[in-house]
Amino acid sequence: MVQAYILIQTEVGKAAAVANEIAGSPGIISAEDVTGPYDVIVRAEAENVDQLGKMVVAKIQNVEGITRTLTCPVVHL
């Protein structure tokens, strides 16, 4: 399994709605609205990097109100 944090910027006032919509999606461990340079932080998991990428592009980036995402895969050093 591959896990990643997905940092999301949203339109003004859309963070809570974006987090709520993403939270129910398959592969999403958590989705929370936060303060700072990003508005929502998601923890996600998938079978491999390709599936993780497809999840981000096909599902997460299509949520209305998202303006930018940054995917940070978890590494175990």
Secondary structure, 3 states (H helix, E strand, C coil): CEEEEEEEEECCCCHHHHHHHHHCCCCEEEEEECCCCCCEEEEEEECCHHHHHHHHHHHHCCCCCEEEEEEEECCCC
